Amino acid sequence: MSSTQIVLLALAVVVVLGAGAWITRRVLGPWRAARRQSETEHALKLFRLQREQLEAKFFDLARLSGKPRGLKWLDGDWQSEVTFARACDTGLLTAFVGIHIRFEAIAGGDMEGLAAVDTVRDAAAVFHYQRGRWSTGGRVLMNMNPAEAVTRLSGQFDPVNSLS
């Protein structure tokens, strides 16, 4: 094979790869975006349908976590505010839900007798959507509402427009 043929063959490969990349961006890009939008809409509707059960599971897991140390979870007053966001690195859809939490000190513990224990805490409960299901590990972000949680976690999460 002559050097001219090799150059032409290399040029043809570059052209084919470039055309493939262009087609991928022009065709698959919008298709992927539409698919992600459809999945997001479905997930948000599903969250609204399952919210009560998810909140109950959250509270059970959070109560068993032993956090914060020295405090016992008494109850939670769920707020209507929900902020949805997507993890920047993985694309994981996450819901941050407002909750006001009341604790009591565990008898004989470090927190017993502290006045701050009785303060109702503003918090954001965390839920994740994976493999077509919503779940929670009982994680809570204390002293912030859902919108503040996403703002503080900017760079890690991008807000998702909620359905009305």
Backbone torsions as a table, in degrees:
resi	resn	phi	psi	omega
1	MET	NA	131.7	-177.2
2	SER	-79.3	164.2	-179.6
3	SER	-65.0	-31.5	177.4
4	THR	-66.6	-42.7	178.6
5	GLN	-64.3	-38.9	179.0
6	ILE	-64.3	-43.5	178.7
7	VAL	-62.8	-44.6	179.0
8	LEU	-64.0	-40.4	177.8
9	LEU	-64.0	-43.8	178.2
10	ALA	-63.1	-41.3	177.9
11	LEU	-63.4	-41.3	178.3
12	ALA	-63.2	-41.4	178.4
13	VAL	-62.3	-44.2	179.2
14	VAL	-61.9	-42.9	179.8
15	VAL	-63.4	-45.2	-179.7
16	VAL	-64.0	-44.0	178.8
17	LEU	-64.7	-41.7	177.8
18	GLY	-62.8	-43.1	178.4
19	ALA	-64.1	-40.1	178.4
20	GLY	-63.2	-42.0	178.4
21	ALA	-65.6	-40.5	179.1
22	TRP	-63.7	-45.8	179.2
23	ILE	-62.2	-41.5	179.3
24	THR	-59.8	-46.4	179.8
25	ARG	-66.1	-43.1	-174.4
26	ARG	-75.7	-34.1	-175.0
27	VAL	-101.6	-53.5	-175.9
28	LEU	-74.1	-32.4	180.0
29	GLY	-56.6	-56.0	178.6
30	PRO	-63.3	-35.8	178.2
31	TRP	-63.2	-44.5	178.2
32	ARG	-63.6	-41.2	179.2
33	ALA	-63.5	-42.6	178.7
34	ALA	-65.5	-39.9	178.6
35	ARG	-64.8	-42.8	178.9
36	ARG	-64.4	-40.7	178.8
37	GLN	-63.3	-42.3	178.4
38	SER	-63.7	-43.7	178.1
39	GLU	-62.3	-42.0	-179.9
40	THR	-63.1	-46.0	179.1
41	GLU	-59.9	-43.4	178.0
42	HIS	-62.5	-44.6	-178.4
43	ALA	-63.1	-41.7	-180.0
44	LEU	-65.7	-40.2	175.9
45	LYS	-63.8	-43.2	179.4
46	LEU	-62.3	-40.3	178.7
47	PHE	-59.5	-45.7	-179.2
48	ARG	-62.0	-37.0	179.0
49	LEU	-70.5	-33.4	-174.6
50	GLN	-102.5	3.2	-170.4
51	ARG	-54.3	-46.6	-176.8
52	GLU	-60.3	-44.0	178.4
53	GLN	-67.7	-38.3	178.5
54	LEU	-64.7	-40.4	178.2
55	GLU	-63.3	-41.4	179.3
56	ALA	-63.9	-43.1	178.7
57	LYS	-64.2	-42.7	177.8
58	PHE	-55.3	-51.2	-175.2
59	PHE	-62.2	-40.6	177.5
60	ASP	-61.0	-46.0	-179.4
61	LEU	-67.9	-41.6	-179.7
62	ALA	-64.2	-41.6	-179.9
63	ARG	-60.9	-36.8	-178.5
64	LEU	-82.2	-10.3	-173.1
65	SER	-69.1	-24.8	-176.2
66	GLY	80.3	9.5	179.4
67	LYS	-116.9	143.3	-10.1
68	PRO	-66.3	149.6	-177.8
69	ARG	-59.1	134.1	176.5
70	GLY	84.8	1.3	-178.8
71	LEU	-122.5	147.0	176.3
72	LYS	-110.4	132.4	178.0
73	TRP	-71.0	122.8	176.9
74	LEU	-90.8	-59.9	179.1
75	ASP	-160.8	168.9	178.5
76	GLY	-133.9	137.1	176.8
77	ASP	-107.1	103.6	-176.7
78	TRP	-70.1	135.7	179.2
79	GLN	-97.8	161.5	-179.5
80	SER	-75.6	-21.4	-174.5
81	GLU	-68.0	126.5	174.2
82	VAL	-133.8	131.8	174.6
83	THR	-120.7	125.2	178.6
84	PHE	-99.0	144.0	179.3
85	ALA	-150.4	162.2	177.8
86	ARG	-118.5	133.6	177.0
87	ALA	-62.8	130.8	-177.0
88	CYS	-63.5	-36.7	-174.6
89	ASP	-84.5	-37.1	-174.4
90	THR	-110.7	-17.6	-175.8
91	GLY	81.7	5.4	-178.3
92	LEU	-61.7	125.3	178.5
93	LEU	-79.0	131.0	-175.3
94	THR	-132.6	142.0	174.9
95	ALA	-113.1	131.6	174.4
96	PHE	-110.0	119.7	-173.4
97	VAL	-117.2	132.6	-179.4
98	GLY	-71.1	137.7	177.4
99	ILE	-149.8	138.6	171.8
100	HIS	-101.9	124.2	-172.6
101	ILE	-113.7	137.4	173.8
102	ARG	-114.3	136.5	178.8
103	PHE	-120.7	164.3	165.6
104	GLU	-134.9	152.2	-179.0
105	ALA	-72.4	142.1	174.6
106	ILE	-76.0	130.3	-177.9
107	ALA	-54.2	129.7	179.1
108	GLY	81.0	1.9	-177.6
109	GLY	-90.3	175.0	-178.6
110	ASP	-61.2	-28.8	-173.0
111	MET	-90.0	-8.1	-177.1
112	GLU	-62.3	131.4	177.6
113	GLY	89.2	-6.7	178.5
114	LEU	-83.2	130.4	-177.5
115	ALA	-64.4	-31.8	-177.1
116	ALA	-64.2	-19.8	-179.1
117	VAL	-60.6	-36.0	-176.9
118	ASP	-76.9	-7.9	-178.4
119	THR	-71.0	129.6	175.6
120	VAL	-71.4	130.6	-174.9
121	ARG	-101.7	131.6	172.0
122	ASP	-80.2	134.7	-177.6
123	ALA	-152.8	167.7	175.2
124	ALA	-123.2	117.5	175.6
125	ALA	-81.2	144.3	-173.5
126	VAL	-111.7	130.7	177.9
127	PHE	-130.5	145.8	-178.8
128	HIS	-124.6	147.4	176.8
129	TYR	-110.1	112.7	-179.5
130	GLN	-137.6	139.2	176.1
131	ARG	50.5	40.8	175.9
132	GLY	78.4	12.9	-178.0
133	ARG	-136.9	145.7	170.8
134	TRP	-90.5	142.7	176.6
135	SER	-152.0	173.2	177.6
136	THR	-146.3	152.7	173.6
137	GLY	-108.2	6.9	-179.0
138	GLY	80.9	17.0	180.0
139	ARG	-76.6	137.3	179.2
140	VAL	-131.9	141.8	175.5
141	LEU	-106.5	109.2	-172.2
142	MET	-79.3	153.2	173.0
143	ASN	61.8	36.0	174.8
144	MET	-159.2	151.6	175.1
145	ASN	-91.8	173.8	-176.4
146	PRO	-57.9	-42.8	-180.0
147	ALA	-64.3	-41.0	177.5
148	GLU	-64.2	-36.4	179.4
149	ALA	-60.6	-47.2	-179.4
150	VAL	-66.4	-37.9	177.9
151	THR	-63.5	-45.8	-179.6
152	ARG	-67.2	-26.5	-179.3
153	LEU	-98.6	17.9	178.7
154	SER	-60.3	143.0	-172.0
155	GLY	96.8	-26.9	174.7
156	GLN	-104.9	-30.9	-179.4
157	PHE	-132.7	143.2	172.5
158	ASP	-110.8	130.9	179.5
159	PRO	-60.6	147.2	176.6
160	VAL	-114.2	133.4	177.0
161	ASN	-67.1	125.9	-178.7
162	SER	-81.6	152.5	174.8
163	LEU	-75.9	149.6	178.6
164	SER	-87.2	NA	NA
